[in-house]
Amino acid sequence: MTTPPQPSEPTAGSTTVIRPPAGWQLINFAELWQFRDLLYFLAWRDVKVRYKQTLLGVAWAILQPGLMMVIFTLIFSVITQTYDKESPPYHVFVLSALLPWTFFATAIANAGNSVVGSERLITKIYFPRLAVPFASVGAALVDFAVALPLLLIMFPFYGIVPGWGVLLLPVIFLVLVLSAAGVGTMLAALNVAYRDFRYIIPFLVQLWMYATPNIYLDLKPPDPERVTRFSWVKQLLPLNPMTGLVESFRAALLNEAIPWHDLGFSAAMALVFFFVGCFYFRRVEDSFADVI
């Protein structure tokens, strides 16, 4: 019987060179699934670090959208009186949009700084680097889960009964998570190469909120002259994926008509953000350990 050939032993003085794959790389979802436990522990680490030695702890997750709700209510409902609908009340109207927006803003801000903040981990061992910004997005889910009851307890007081649209909430929120993950990973990669992005990210988050006016304004005014005058601006709003996602999230919760066109366009833009952000991250992640 013939024996199969055995692999030859490396000769003395031979060198094994290990090189990372070059060029654009696909997202390795199988590898991320293999490291799912690491993803969980990184997310839980971010949650614990964020609230360690804090005065109010996780109450900050409620205070942030709650205080913004109060400010917007004073400005747009009491002072300027730009919101003239009776149902739902303005504070319910604005809070139902602030919750998904706060999740998105927290996720991209934390993900954008996550790789730089994990310098020691990245320079020591190998693991899929996408796990770092993805874990930051996962940690933001905890804040969202803590703040959501603040809105739900208002429903019985104002007679709001969610309809069948709530069945769409998991789908809408999944698209929201994908959008946050894409933008966050893009910012994380840019922050490694260009350190001034740590100052750009807070400004970008603030600017993005004002570029999503349906958070705090009713974009369906009764005055037809205003509709005609600003119709060209409204046509550009779906380019911002948060426009359709925020409006659809609010409509699903408050039993209003789902804006299917805006939701579909925003979902397409969110998927573009996700794949572009992840592909760029994968393109430059091999240099992180050298430049971080």
N, C-alpha and C positions, 0 to 999 in steps of 0.2 A: 504494500500500500504506500502510495506516495504521500508525503506530508506537504501541507501548503507552505509556501514561502513565508518566512518570518520577516518582519520589518527590520531593516538594518539599524544597528545602533549608531547614534551620532558619533562621528569621529572626533578625536581630541582636537580642540581648538575650533570646532565648528560653531557657528553663531545662528541662533534662531531669531529672526526679525518678525515682530508682530506689528502690523500696521492697521490702523482703522480704515474702514471703507471710505473711499473718497467720493466726492460729488453728492448729488441729491439722493436722499434715501427715503424709502417709504416708512410709514409709521408701523413699527413692529408691535401690533396689538397682542400677539401671542407672548412676547417677552414681558409686556406690561402685565398681562394676566399672571404670568409666572411669578412676578414680583408684587402681586397684589397685597401681600401682607406688609411689605415695606411701604407701599402706598398708604395703607391704613395707618401705620405707625407714624409716618411723616405728617399726615393730616392731623392725627391726634396730638402730636408734638406741637404743631402750630397752634392748635387750640389752647393747649396748656400754657405755652409761652406767652400767648397774647393776653391771657387773663391772670397770669402769675403776678402776685403782689399788686393787685389792683384794688381800688376801694369798693367798686360796685360789681366787679366780676362780669358775668354774662349779662347783667342788666344793661351794659352798654349796647348790646345788640338791640334792645328795645328802645333805649333813649335816643339813639341816633335817628331812626325813622320817626319816632314819636315827636321829637323836638322840631324836626324839619316839617312835620305835619302842622304843628302849631304855628311856625313862622309863615308857611305858605297860606294857611287859613287866614291869618291876620292880614297878609298883604293882598291876596287875590279875592278873598271873600268878604272881609270886613272893610278894608281901606279902599281898595280900587273897585270892589264889587263887580269883577269881571265874570264871576260865576253866578249865573242867575237861575240855575235849575234847582228844584226843590228836592228831587230824589235822583240819586242818593245825595245826602248832605256832602258839603265840600270836603270835610275832613275824612269821610269815608272814601270819597272819590280820589283824593290825593294819596291817602295811605295805601290804597290798593295798588297804586303805581309805584310808590316809594319802596315797597317791600322787594319786588323784583329788581328795581334799580339799585337799591342798597346792596343786595347780593352781588349784582354784576360789578358795581364799583369796588366793593371790598375784595372780590375775587381777582380782578385784574390788577389792583394795587398791590395785593400781597403776592400774587404770582409774579408780577414784574420785578419784585425785589427778592424773590425766593432763591434763585440760583446764586446770586452774590452773597446772600445770607447763609448759604450752605457750602461755603468755600472749603472748609475743613473736610467735609464729607466727600465732596466731589474730587478733591485732590488725593484722596487716600485709596478708595476702592472703586470697583466698577459696578454700576447698576444702570438701568435705563434712565437717562437724565430727564426724560419727560415726566418721570414720577415726581420730580420736585415741584414744578409749577402746577401739575395736576393735583398734587396733595394740597396746595394752597387753595385751589378752587374747592376741593372737598371740605376744607376747614371752614370756608365761607358758608357752606350748607348748614353748619351748626347754628350760625347766627340767624340765618333765615328761619330755621325751625323754631328758634327761641322767640323770634319777633312775630311770627305768623299768628299766634293766639291773640295778640293785641288787636288785630283786625277782626278776627272771628268773633270775639266777644261783643263787638259793636253791632253785629248783624241782628240779634234779637231785639235790641233797643230801637232799631229803625225799621223793623219789619222786612228786612232783606232776606229772601229765601233763594239760595242758589238753585239754578236749574240744571238741565242736562249738560250745560257747557262746562261744568266742573270736571266732567269726564275727560275733557281736553287738557286740563291743567298739567298732568304729567308729561304730555307731549310738548306743550308750550315750554314748560320748565326745562325739559331735556334740551330743547333747542337753545334756550337761554344759557344752560351750562356749557354747551358746545361753543357758543359764541364767546363766553368768558374764558374758556380754556384756550381758544385760538388766539384771542387778543393777549391774554396773559403770557402765553408761551412766546409770542413774538416780542413782547416788551421785555421778558426775562432774557432772551438772547441779545437784544439790543443793549440792555443794561450792562451786560458783561463786557461788550465791546466799547460802549460809550457811556462812561460813568455819569455824565450829566443827565442821563435819563432818569436817575433817581429824583431829580427836581422837575423833570418834564411830566412824570407820571401823575403826581397830584394835580398839576394844572390841567392835564389831559382829561382826568376824571371830572373835574369841575366844569370844564368846557363842554364835555360830552353831555352832562346833565342838562345844561341850558340848550344844547342842540337837540334835546328830546323834549320838546315843549308840551307834549301831551301828558307828561308827568303832572304838571301843575296847571295846565290850561285845557279848557274844553275846545277842541279843534273843530267842532261842529256848531259855529255861531248861527243864530237865527237870521242875522242880517245878510241878505243876498249880496249887497254891495261889498261887504267885507270878504265874502267868499270869492267874488270875482277879482277883487283887488289883490288878494294874496294867494290866488290859486296856484301860481307858478312856484311859490315857496312850498306849498303843501305837496306838490308833485315830487319835490326833491327829498322829502322826509323819509320815504321808505328806503332810501339808500343807507340810512342809519338803521341797522337791524333792531335796535332797541325800540324804535317807534312802533313797529307792528307787534313786537313781543310784549311790550308794556300794555298797549291798548288791548291786545287779545287776552292777556292775563287778567286785566281789570274786567273786561266784558264777560269772561268765563266765570269770574267770582260773583259779579253783581247781576247775573242773569240778563245781560244785554246781548244785542246782536254781535256775533263774531265777525270782525273785519277780515274776511277770508283772503281778499286780495292783498291787503297789507301784511297779513300773517304769512302768506306764501312767499311774497317777495322778501320779507325780513328773514324767513327761514332759509331761503337760498343764499342771502348775504351772510347769514351766520355760518352756514356750511363752508362758504368761501373763506371766511375769516379763520375758521378752524383748520382747514387743510393748508392754507397759505402759512398760517402761524406755525403749525407743527412741522411742515416741510422746511421752512427756514430754520427753525430750531434744530432740526436734525442735520441740516446742512452745515451748521457752524458748531455743533456741540462738541466735536472732536478737539476743538481748540480751547475749550473752557478751562481745562486744568492748566494750560500754559499762560493764559492771560488773566485769569481771575485773581 
